[in-house]
Amino acid sequence: MNKNFKILFYNLLFLSTMISISATSWMGMWIGLEMNLLAIIPLMYSNLSITSSEASVKYFIVQTIASSIIIINITLVMMNFNLSSNMNLINMNLIMMNSAFLIKIGMAPFHFWFPEIIHGLNWINSMIILTWQKIAPMILFMFNMTNNSFTIFIIITSAIISSVSSLNMINLKKILAFSSINHMSWMMSMMVFSKMIWILYFIIYTMSTMILILFMNKFKILFMNQISFLNNKKEMIMFFMLGFISFMGLPPTIGFISKWLTIQVLIWENWLFLSIILIILTTLMIFIYFQLMISSLLFNSNKNNYFFFSKMMFSNLTIINIFNILGMILITFLFNL
């Protein structure tokens, strides 16, 4: 695809998200979501590979189904407001609309499409789906969140399914997809209690995801056992481990701050049961990923297989990983407050 057309679609992607989250009517919100879908499909299809073409078609079908549910429920809600005062029916319609938003972001139990599509895309498009494409549906879900019990059910279901599905997973794209579902359960819990911490969590999650994906895209890493090819460059292994640990949310990296603040808010709000479930299931995922990382490093590297490593590349990776190391300083200040 021509670079000018890519710039056009990236601008449309940004503009459509802004239209959706700033719309003052249901129809304006829906139009923004449709513009967003029409902008991302050409970017996904631009790779001209079989897997990306298949993933773009699947993504279009799933997003179209979710958009159809939204427009049908918009019509039903407007009819109920005009014809009757049955609040139970209106709340049911809002829950259906929120379910459509959950389909769009790939939350469990509506996650059936998410890992497969991420697996079929290249790293850059996967990064867009994992980060930017979640903004509009999440904010719209937050605006329409009327039933906390439904939200808590989605949080627990997503945490359980993402942890169980990560077992015996070696494909890094699918690992990031299930990790994203797990992170979304933490973020959704903060939608209920603290909007500011949700924004902070999403920013840290986005930066950690971008650092990790840009690293794997640079070295064409798709599976855990390919880390062993970096054994000739120990600095690369250190950077990869640091980025992955920050993405998992382990101390003392900056990814731990968002989880720590989330646990603190849940305890203040007397949601001890939810915080314990999130901690246990996330710990299970971290244990699985550490097993994969350690076992991958035990493979013998191929001495004839190495990557070009320049001073410029080293300096760039050093700069982006300063973001992770800053977590040590921030956590120290937070604990001393």
C-alpha positions, 0 to 999 in steps of 0.5 A: 500500500502507498505510504500516503494512503497509510497516513490517511488511514492512520489519521482516520483511525485516530479521528474515528476514535475521537468521534466515538468517545466525544459523541453526544448521541448514540448514532454519533458513537456508532458512526465513529465505531464504523469509521474506525472499522473501515480505517483498520481493515485496509491497514490489516490487509496491506501486508498481502499475505494469506494469514493477514487477509484471513485475519482481516476478514475474520475481524471484519465479520466479528466487528460487523456482528458487534456493530449490528448488535449495537445499532439494534439495541440503540433502536430498541432503547429509543423505542422503549424511551418513547413508548414505555417506562419499563426500566428492566427492559431498558437495562437489559438492552444496555447490557446487550449493548455493553456485551457488543462493546466487549465483543469489540475488545475481545473480553471473555466470554466473547474472546473466541476471535481475539487470539486467532486474529492477533496470531494472523496479523503482523506485529505492528497491526497486532500492536494496534489491535492490542492498544489503540483499538481498545480505547473507544469500546472501553470508554463507551462501556464505562459510560454505559456501565449500569450493572456492577454484577455484570461487570464483576462477572466479566472481570472474573471470567476474563481472569480465569479464561486468560490464565487457563488458556495460557497453559502450554502456549508458546506462540508469543502473539497468542501469549500477548492476546491472553495477557491482554485479556488478563490486563483488561480484567484489571482495568475493568475493575478500576472502571467501577471504582477509580477512573484515574487509575484506569487511565494510568493502568491503560497508559502503562499497559500501552507503553509496555506492550509497545516496547515489547512488540517493537523489540520482537518485530525488530528481531522477528521473534514469534516463539519463545524458543527463538529467544535462544538465538539471542544468546550471542548478544546477552544485552538483547536477552536482558532487554527482552526479559526486562520488557516482558517482566514489566509487561507481566507487572512484576516489581520493581518495574513500572508495570507493577505500579498499576497492579499495586494501585488497583489492589490498593483501591479494591482493598479500600472498597472492601472488594477483597474477594475480587482482589484475591482472585485477580492476584491468584490468577495473574500469579498463575500466568506469571508462573507459566510465562517464567517457565517458558522463558527459563526453558527457552533459554536452556536451548542451545543457540545456533552459532551461525544464526545471529542478528546485526547489532549496531550501536544505534540499535543498542542506544534505542533499546536502552532508551525505551527500557529506561521506561521500565527501570523508572518503575523502581524509582516511582515505587520507592517514592510511592511507598514512602508517601 
